[in-house]
């Protein structure tokens, strides 16, 4: 399994307070953030147990969901639902995305 699986689980734990803040303003956006971030972890795990093209497709799905996770955060900040997001959390999410880009190259 890719080591970024644990990184993503950590990101999800650190996202919980952000999701709770977003939820007070926009339940749909919070739900989408929850689904997207969960999808990253689930596809990473599923991909690690797959082979060939299936593995690549799961990692591609994980990358798309990781990008969606970041977009949800960007939208929440832009709309003023959260003032800021911890830089360490954003760096960890960037690490997940960067690793997936390298794996898929």
Number of C-alpha atoms within 10 A of each C-alpha: 11 14 10 18 18 14 16 24 16 14 20 21 11 16 21 14 13 21 24 14 17 25 16 10 15 14 14 11 17 22 15 15 27 17 14 22 25 19 20 29 22 18 21 26 18 16 23 16 12 13 11 8 10 14 19 17 16 23 24 20 19 27 23 16 22 25 18 18 22 18 14 22 23 15 14 25 15 12 12 12 18 19 11 13 16 10 9 11 18 16 12 16 23 15 15 24 22 13 16 22 13 8 12 13 6
